[in-house]
Amino acid sequence: MFAKTWLPLPLVTAIGFAIPPIEFDVGILIILGLLPRPALIAGMLLM
């Protein structure tokens, strides 16, 4: 789907691999109630 984009393939691949673990970590922090404000801010920035 990114065949005709100006973004370089390594950047797209790196972001694709980085987003799921970050989402998981932010979700765990929110569920457990640890650092709720920074976790919610990080979640909003990630979206």
Backbone atoms as SQL, in Angstrom:
CREATE TABLE atoms (id INTEGER PRIMARY KEY, chain TEXT, resi INTEGER, resn TEXT, atom TEXT, x REAL, y REAL, z REAL);
INSERT INTO atoms VALUES
  (1, 'A', 1, 'MET', 'N', 0.815, -1.201, 0.000),
  (2, 'A', 1, 'MET', 'CA', 0.000, 0.000, 0.000),
  (3, 'A', 1, 'MET', 'C', 0.858, 1.265, 0.000),
  (4, 'A', 2, 'PHE', 'N', 2.110, 1.134, 0.353),
  (5, 'A', 2, 'PHE', 'CA', 3.003, 2.288, 0.358),
  (6, 'A', 2, 'PHE', 'C', 3.925, 2.261, -0.855),
  (7, 'A', 3, 'ALA', 'N', 3.486, 1.626, -1.921),
  (8, 'A', 3, 'ALA', 'CA', 4.335, 1.483, -3.102),
  (9, 'A', 3, 'ALA', 'C', 4.613, 2.825, -3.770),
  (10, 'A', 4, 'LYS', 'N', 3.665, 3.734, -3.736),
  (11, 'A', 4, 'LYS', 'CA', 3.833, 5.018, -4.424),
  (12, 'A', 4, 'LYS', 'C', 3.901, 6.176, -3.437),
  (13, 'A', 5, 'THR', 'N', 4.617, 5.990, -2.372),
  (14, 'A', 5, 'THR', 'CA', 4.753, 7.043, -1.381),
  (15, 'A', 5, 'THR', 'C', 6.188, 7.561, -1.382),
  (16, 'A', 6, 'TRP', 'N', 6.388, 8.733, -0.860),
  (17, 'A', 6, 'TRP', 'CA', 7.728, 9.310, -0.779),
  (18, 'A', 6, 'TRP', 'C', 8.473, 8.818, 0.456),
  (19, 'A', 7, 'LEU', 'N', 7.775, 8.096, 1.349),
  (20, 'A', 7, 'LEU', 'CA', 8.433, 7.570, 2.548),
  (21, 'A', 7, 'LEU', 'C', 9.344, 6.404, 2.170),
  (22, 'A', 8, 'PRO', 'N', 10.555, 6.369, 2.698),
  (23, 'A', 8, 'PRO', 'CA', 11.444, 5.247, 2.390),
  (24, 'A', 8, 'PRO', 'C', 10.960, 3.967, 3.075),
  (25, 'A', 9, 'LEU', 'N', 11.129, 2.853, 2.396),
  (26, 'A', 9, 'LEU', 'CA', 10.664, 1.568, 2.909),
  (27, 'A', 9, 'LEU', 'C', 11.225, 1.231, 4.286),
  (28, 'A', 10, 'PRO', 'N', 12.514, 1.474, 4.575),
  (29, 'A', 10, 'PRO', 'CA', 13.013, 1.152, 5.920),
  (30, 'A', 10, 'PRO', 'C', 12.291, 1.933, 7.029),
  (31, 'A', 11, 'LEU', 'N', 11.914, 3.174, 6.750),
  (32, 'A', 11, 'LEU', 'CA', 11.196, 3.967, 7.747),
  (33, 'A', 11, 'LEU', 'C', 9.810, 3.385, 8.003),
  (34, 'A', 12, 'VAL', 'N', 9.108, 3.021, 6.947),
  (35, 'A', 12, 'VAL', 'CA', 7.776, 2.429, 7.081),
  (36, 'A', 12, 'VAL', 'C', 7.867, 1.109, 7.843),
  (37, 'A', 13, 'THR', 'N', 8.863, 0.304, 7.515),
  (38, 'A', 13, 'THR', 'CA', 9.041, -0.988, 8.185),
  (39, 'A', 13, 'THR', 'C', 9.361, -0.796, 9.665),
  (40, 'A', 14, 'ALA', 'N', 10.258, 0.125, 9.975),
  (41, 'A', 14, 'ALA', 'CA', 10.645, 0.362, 11.371),
  (42, 'A', 14, 'ALA', 'C', 9.454, 0.830, 12.195),
  (43, 'A', 15, 'ILE', 'N', 8.681, 1.738, 11.650),
  (44, 'A', 15, 'ILE', 'CA', 7.506, 2.226, 12.369),
  (45, 'A', 15, 'ILE', 'C', 6.482, 1.111, 12.537),
  (46, 'A', 16, 'GLY', 'N', 6.329, 0.298, 11.511),
  (47, 'A', 16, 'GLY', 'CA', 5.395, -0.830, 11.584),
  (48, 'A', 16, 'GLY', 'C', 5.760, -1.821, 12.676),
  (49, 'A', 17, 'PHE', 'N', 7.056, -2.028, 12.880),
  (50, 'A', 17, 'PHE', 'CA', 7.489, -2.934, 13.937),
  (51, 'A', 17, 'PHE', 'C', 7.489, -2.272, 15.308),
  (52, 'A', 18, 'ALA', 'N', 7.601, -0.960, 15.378),
  (53, 'A', 18, 'ALA', 'CA', 7.699, -0.259, 16.660),
  (54, 'A', 18, 'ALA', 'C', 6.342, 0.024, 17.293),
  (55, 'A', 19, 'ILE', 'N', 5.327, 0.257, 16.485),
  (56, 'A', 19, 'ILE', 'CA', 4.035, 0.680, 17.029),
  (57, 'A', 19, 'ILE', 'C', 3.366, -0.381, 17.919),
  (58, 'A', 20, 'PRO', 'N', 3.273, -1.654, 17.526),
  (59, 'A', 20, 'PRO', 'CA', 2.587, -2.621, 18.402),
  (60, 'A', 20, 'PRO', 'C', 3.166, -2.757, 19.807),
  (61, 'A', 21, 'PRO', 'N', 4.494, -2.856, 19.991),
  (62, 'A', 21, 'PRO', 'CA', 4.991, -2.944, 21.369),
  (63, 'A', 21, 'PRO', 'C', 4.726, -1.669, 22.179),
  (64, 'A', 22, 'ILE', 'N', 4.798, -0.524, 21.516),
  (65, 'A', 22, 'ILE', 'CA', 4.515, 0.730, 22.219),
  (66, 'A', 22, 'ILE', 'C', 3.054, 0.768, 22.642),
  (67, 'A', 23, 'GLU', 'N', 2.154, 0.373, 21.748),
  (68, 'A', 23, 'GLU', 'CA', 0.731, 0.327, 22.093),
  (69, 'A', 23, 'GLU', 'C', 0.489, -0.635, 23.248),
  (70, 'A', 24, 'PHE', 'N', 1.149, -1.774, 23.213),
  (71, 'A', 24, 'PHE', 'CA', 1.000, -2.760, 24.291),
  (72, 'A', 24, 'PHE', 'C', 1.447, -2.182, 25.626),
  (73, 'A', 25, 'ASP', 'N', 2.620, -1.556, 25.642),
  (74, 'A', 25, 'ASP', 'CA', 3.145, -0.981, 26.882),
  (75, 'A', 25, 'ASP', 'C', 2.232, 0.115, 27.426),
  (76, 'A', 26, 'VAL', 'N', 1.760, 0.981, 26.551),
  (77, 'A', 26, 'VAL', 'CA', 0.865, 2.061, 26.984),
  (78, 'A', 26, 'VAL', 'C', -0.437, 1.462, 27.515),
  (79, 'A', 27, 'GLY', 'N', -0.957, 0.453, 26.845),
  (80, 'A', 27, 'GLY', 'CA', -2.189, -0.197, 27.299),
  (81, 'A', 27, 'GLY', 'C', -2.032, -0.841, 28.660),
  (82, 'A', 28, 'ILE', 'N', -0.915, -1.506, 28.882),
  (83, 'A', 28, 'ILE', 'CA', -0.671, -2.131, 30.187),
  (84, 'A', 28, 'ILE', 'C', -0.575, -1.074, 31.278),
  (85, 'A', 29, 'LEU', 'N', 0.120, 0.017, 30.991),
  (86, 'A', 29, 'LEU', 'CA', 0.223, 1.090, 31.985),
  (87, 'A', 29, 'LEU', 'C', -1.158, 1.649, 32.326),
  (88, 'A', 30, 'ILE', 'N', -2.005, 1.823, 31.328),
  (89, 'A', 30, 'ILE', 'CA', -3.346, 2.359, 31.576),
  (90, 'A', 30, 'ILE', 'C', -4.187, 1.363, 32.357),
  (91, 'A', 31, 'ILE', 'N', -4.138, 0.093, 31.968),
  (92, 'A', 31, 'ILE', 'CA', -4.942, -0.927, 32.649),
  (93, 'A', 31, 'ILE', 'C', -4.522, -1.072, 34.108),
  (94, 'A', 32, 'LEU', 'N', -3.222, -1.084, 34.358),
  (95, 'A', 32, 'LEU', 'CA', -2.732, -1.256, 35.723),
  (96, 'A', 32, 'LEU', 'C', -2.799, 0.026, 36.545),
  (97, 'A', 33, 'GLY', 'N', -3.010, 1.137, 35.889),
  (98, 'A', 33, 'GLY', 'CA', -3.111, 2.406, 36.601),
  (99, 'A', 33, 'GLY', 'C', -1.766, 2.979, 37.002),
  (100, 'A', 34, 'LEU', 'N', -0.710, 2.524, 36.343),
  (101, 'A', 34, 'LEU', 'CA', 0.625, 3.043, 36.634),
  (102, 'A', 34, 'LEU', 'C', 0.902, 4.228, 35.720),
  (103, 'A', 35, 'LEU', 'N', 1.338, 5.312, 36.293),
  (104, 'A', 35, 'LEU', 'CA', 1.618, 6.530, 35.523),
  (105, 'A', 35, 'LEU', 'C', 0.467, 6.862, 34.577),
  (106, 'A', 36, 'PRO', 'N', -0.736, 7.029, 35.098),
  (107, 'A', 36, 'PRO', 'CA', -1.894, 7.185, 34.205),
  (108, 'A', 36, 'PRO', 'C', -1.820, 8.423, 33.308),
  (109, 'A', 37, 'ARG', 'N', -1.411, 9.543, 33.840),
  (110, 'A', 37, 'ARG', 'CA', -1.376, 10.750, 33.006),
  (111, 'A', 37, 'ARG', 'C', -0.351, 10.640, 31.881),
  (112, 'A', 38, 'PRO', 'N', 0.911, 10.252, 32.178),
  (113, 'A', 38, 'PRO', 'CA', 1.860, 10.094, 31.071),
  (114, 'A', 38, 'PRO', 'C', 1.446, 8.999, 30.079),
  (115, 'A', 39, 'ALA', 'N', 0.833, 7.925, 30.584),
  (116, 'A', 39, 'ALA', 'CA', 0.396, 6.852, 29.687),
  (117, 'A', 39, 'ALA', 'C', -0.723, 7.336, 28.758),
  (118, 'A', 40, 'LEU', 'N', -1.655, 8.108, 29.285),
  (119, 'A', 40, 'LEU', 'CA', -2.731, 8.629, 28.452),
  (120, 'A', 40, 'LEU', 'C', -2.207, 9.643, 27.440),
  (121, 'A', 41, 'ILE', 'N', -1.269, 10.454, 27.852),
  (122, 'A', 41, 'ILE', 'CA', -0.663, 11.416, 26.922),
  (123, 'A', 41, 'ILE', 'C', 0.086, 10.674, 25.817),
  (124, 'A', 42, 'ALA', 'N', 0.847, 9.647, 26.199),
  (125, 'A', 42, 'ALA', 'CA', 1.575, 8.860, 25.206),
  (126, 'A', 42, 'ALA', 'C', 0.604, 8.181, 24.240),
  (127, 'A', 43, 'GLY', 'N', -0.515, 7.677, 24.763),
  (128, 'A', 43, 'GLY', 'CA', -1.516, 7.065, 23.902),
  (129, 'A', 43, 'GLY', 'C', -2.117, 8.057, 22.918),
  (130, 'A', 44, 'MET', 'N', -2.398, 9.262, 23.392),
  (131, 'A', 44, 'MET', 'CA', -2.950, 10.281, 22.499),
  (132, 'A', 44, 'MET', 'C', -1.933, 10.666, 21.427),
  (133, 'A', 45, 'LEU', 'N', -0.672, 10.817, 21.808),
  (134, 'A', 45, 'LEU', 'CA', 0.361, 11.165, 20.836),
  (135, 'A', 45, 'LEU', 'C', 0.582, 10.040, 19.826),
  (136, 'A', 46, 'LEU', 'N', 0.442, 8.817, 20.272),
  (137, 'A', 46, 'LEU', 'CA', 0.615, 7.678, 19.388),
  (138, 'A', 46, 'LEU', 'C', -0.486, 7.625, 18.340),
  (139, 'A', 47, 'MET', 'N', -1.679, 8.017, 18.748),
  (140, 'A', 47, 'MET', 'CA', -2.795, 8.023, 17.784),
  (141, 'A', 47, 'MET', 'C', -2.611, 9.122, 16.782);
